[in-house]
Amino acid sequence: MIKTAERETSNELDRETDEVLLARYRDQGLTADFDQLIHRYERELYRYLARYTGDSSLAEDVFQNTFLQVHLKRNLYEDGRPVRPWIYSIATHQAVDSLRKTGRHPTVSLDQRGTDRSGSEDVGSLIDLLVADTPGPLAELQGQERQQWVRESVEKLPETLKQTLMLAYHQDLKYREIAEILKIPVGTVKSRLHAALAKLQEMAERAGRDGDS
């Protein structure tokens, strides 16, 4: 009987939106609601943090700190506010703080394909875009060399552009969600993505010219 009741409770929680869970946790302090939110985000948010920090142990610490902050800031949550970008905003802030304390910089891996929330491929990898438009070195490099080129080139981008690229290409976040996370207008999100891709294309073309000379 107890197990049946537990299953029914679990099924009810599965049907609730993130917004309902967080609002109810804020108002009633039900740990089951908070645990359900952690369960929903533990895989995708950990992957994001692991890519961002380049350190699995640090990513785990940042993940824990993120949900500690969600708990501490729950009274600041406003009804109806989308929860996903709010949590990502907290996670990104925690990751930046942790990297700053260790004297490190974010690492960005954009050589994988993006996925939608069902797990199917949705957006092409950054490498695909660059190879498609550039007859230079990327088209000739093999897998590992190409990945290394992208990593090194992305590291040369301004911090704001790297951050926007990661959110757009790995986390299936819409422009408006990225805008809320980074606290910038949607138009700025689009312009940063365009600027980042343009700079990487320029680097690829320059490398191609240097290689021919």
C-alpha positions as CSV (number, residue, x, y, z in Angstrom):
1,M,0.0,0.0,0.0
2,I,2.8,2.4,0.9
3,K,4.7,1.6,-2.4
4,T,1.5,2.3,-4.3
5,A,1.1,5.6,-2.6
6,E,4.7,6.5,-3.3
7,R,4.2,5.7,-7.0
8,E,1.1,7.8,-7.2
9,T,2.9,10.7,-5.6
10,S,5.8,10.3,-8.0
11,N,3.5,10.3,-11.0
12,E,1.8,13.4,-9.8
13,L,5.1,15.2,-9.5
14,D,6.1,14.0,-13.0
15,R,3.1,15.8,-14.4
16,E,3.7,19.1,-12.7
17,T,5.6,21.9,-14.4
18,D,8.9,23.3,-13.1
19,E,7.1,26.5,-12.3
20,V,4.4,24.7,-10.1
21,L,7.1,22.7,-8.3
22,L,9.2,25.7,-7.4
23,A,6.3,27.9,-6.4
24,R,5.0,25.1,-4.2
25,Y,8.4,24.5,-2.6
26,R,8.7,28.2,-2.0
27,D,5.3,28.4,-0.3
28,Q,5.1,25.0,1.4
29,G,8.6,23.8,1.7
30,L,7.9,20.3,0.4
31,T,11.2,18.5,-0.1
32,A,9.6,16.2,-2.7
33,D,9.1,19.2,-5.0
34,F,12.7,20.3,-4.6
35,D,14.0,16.7,-5.1
36,Q,12.0,16.5,-8.3
37,L,13.5,19.6,-9.7
38,I,17.0,18.3,-8.9
39,H,16.2,15.0,-10.6
40,R,14.9,16.9,-13.7
41,Y,18.0,19.0,-14.1
42,E,20.8,16.8,-12.8
43,R,21.9,15.3,-16.2
44,E,21.6,18.3,-18.5
45,L,22.8,20.9,-16.0
46,Y,25.8,18.8,-15.0
47,R,26.8,18.3,-18.6
48,Y,26.6,22.0,-19.2
49,L,28.7,22.7,-16.1
50,A,31.2,20.0,-17.0
51,R,31.7,21.6,-20.5
52,Y,31.8,25.1,-19.0
53,T,34.4,24.3,-16.3
54,G,36.3,21.5,-18.1
55,D,36.5,19.7,-14.7
56,S,34.0,17.0,-13.7
57,S,34.7,17.4,-9.9
58,L,34.3,21.2,-10.1
59,A,31.1,20.7,-12.1
60,E,29.7,18.5,-9.4
61,D,30.5,21.1,-6.7
62,V,29.0,23.9,-8.8
63,F,25.9,21.8,-9.4
64,Q,25.4,21.3,-5.6
65,N,26.0,25.0,-5.0
66,T,23.5,25.9,-7.7
67,F,20.7,24.0,-6.0
68,L,21.8,25.4,-2.6
69,Q,21.2,28.8,-4.1
70,V,17.9,27.8,-5.6
71,H,16.9,26.7,-2.1
72,L,18.2,30.0,-0.5
73,K,16.6,32.2,-3.2
74,R,13.3,30.4,-3.4
75,N,11.5,33.3,-1.8
76,L,12.7,35.5,-4.7
77,Y,11.0,33.4,-7.3
78,E,8.0,35.1,-8.9
79,D,4.9,33.1,-10.0
80,G,5.0,32.3,-13.7
81,R,8.6,33.1,-14.2
82,P,10.2,30.4,-16.4
83,V,12.3,28.2,-14.1
84,R,14.8,26.7,-16.6
85,P,16.6,30.0,-17.6
86,W,16.4,31.1,-13.9
87,I,18.3,27.9,-12.8
88,Y,20.8,28.2,-15.7
89,S,21.4,31.8,-14.7
90,I,22.2,30.7,-11.1
91,A,24.4,27.9,-12.4
92,T,26.4,30.1,-14.8
93,H,27.0,32.6,-12.0
94,Q,28.2,29.9,-9.7
95,A,30.5,28.5,-12.4
96,V,32.0,31.8,-13.1
97,D,32.6,32.4,-9.4
98,S,34.2,29.0,-9.0
99,L,36.5,29.4,-11.9
100,R,37.5,32.9,-10.8
101,K,38.5,31.6,-7.4
102,T,40.7,28.9,-8.9
103,G,42.2,31.3,-11.4
104,R,40.9,29.4,-14.4
105,H,38.8,30.3,-17.5
106,P,35.8,28.6,-19.0
107,T,36.4,25.9,-21.5
108,V,34.1,25.5,-24.4
109,S,33.5,22.4,-26.5
110,L,31.4,23.2,-29.6
111,D,32.4,20.3,-31.8
112,Q,29.4,18.2,-30.8
113,R,25.9,18.5,-32.2
114,G,23.2,20.2,-30.3
115,T,20.1,18.3,-29.3
116,D,16.5,19.2,-28.6
117,R,14.9,18.2,-25.3
118,S,13.8,14.8,-26.6
119,G,17.4,13.9,-27.4
120,S,17.2,14.2,-31.2
121,E,19.6,16.2,-33.2
122,D,18.5,19.8,-33.7
123,V,21.3,22.1,-34.5
124,G,24.5,21.4,-36.4
125,S,27.9,21.5,-34.6
126,L,30.0,24.6,-34.9
127,I,32.5,22.6,-36.9
128,D,29.9,21.6,-39.4
129,L,29.0,25.3,-40.0
130,L,32.6,26.3,-40.4
131,V,33.5,23.5,-42.7
132,A,30.5,24.1,-44.9
133,D,31.4,27.8,-45.4
134,T,35.2,27.6,-45.4
135,P,37.4,25.8,-47.9
136,G,40.4,26.5,-45.6
137,P,42.1,24.3,-43.0
138,L,39.0,23.0,-41.2
139,A,37.8,21.1,-44.3
140,E,41.2,19.3,-44.5
141,L,41.8,18.6,-40.8
142,Q,40.9,15.2,-39.3
143,G,38.6,14.8,-36.3
144,Q,40.9,15.4,-33.3
145,E,42.9,18.1,-35.1
146,R,39.7,19.8,-36.1
147,Q,38.4,19.7,-32.5
148,Q,41.6,21.1,-31.2
149,W,41.5,23.9,-33.7
150,V,38.0,24.8,-32.6
151,R,38.9,24.7,-28.9
152,E,41.9,26.9,-29.4
153,S,40.0,29.4,-31.6
154,V,37.0,29.7,-29.3
155,E,39.4,30.4,-26.4
156,K,40.5,33.5,-28.2
157,L,37.0,34.9,-28.3
158,P,35.8,37.5,-25.8
159,E,34.1,35.9,-22.7
160,T,30.7,37.2,-23.6
161,L,30.8,35.5,-27.0
162,K,32.0,32.1,-25.6
163,Q,29.2,32.1,-23.0
164,T,26.5,32.8,-25.6
165,L,27.8,30.1,-28.0
166,M,27.8,27.5,-25.3
167,L,24.2,28.2,-24.2
168,A,23.0,28.2,-27.8
169,Y,24.8,25.2,-29.2
170,H,24.6,22.7,-26.3
171,Q,21.7,23.5,-24.1
172,D,18.8,23.8,-26.5
173,L,18.0,27.2,-25.0
174,K,15.9,29.6,-27.0
175,Y,17.1,33.2,-27.6
176,R,14.8,34.6,-25.0
177,E,16.0,32.0,-22.4
178,I,19.7,32.9,-23.1
179,A,18.7,36.6,-22.9
180,E,17.3,36.0,-19.4
181,I,20.3,34.0,-18.2
182,L,22.8,36.6,-19.4
183,K,20.5,39.5,-18.6
184,I,20.8,41.0,-22.1
185,P,18.2,41.8,-24.8
186,V,17.3,39.1,-27.3
187,G,18.8,41.2,-30.1
188,T,22.1,41.2,-28.3
189,V,22.0,37.4,-28.1
190,K,21.6,37.2,-31.8
191,S,24.3,39.7,-32.5
192,R,26.7,37.9,-30.2
193,L,26.2,34.6,-32.0
194,H,26.6,36.3,-35.4
195,A,29.8,38.1,-34.2
196,A,31.2,34.9,-32.7
197,L,30.7,32.9,-35.9
198,A,32.1,35.7,-38.0
199,K,35.2,35.9,-35.9
200,L,35.7,32.1,-36.1
201,Q,35.2,32.2,-39.8
202,E,37.8,35.0,-40.0
203,M,40.3,33.0,-38.0
204,A,39.7,30.0,-40.3
205,E,40.2,32.0,-43.4
206,R,43.4,33.6,-42.0
207,A,44.7,30.2,-41.0
208,G,44.0,29.1,-44.6
209,R,45.9,32.0,-46.1
210,D,48.8,31.5,-43.7
211,G,48.9,27.8,-44.6
212,D,49.1,28.6,-48.3
213,S,51.9,31.1,-48.0
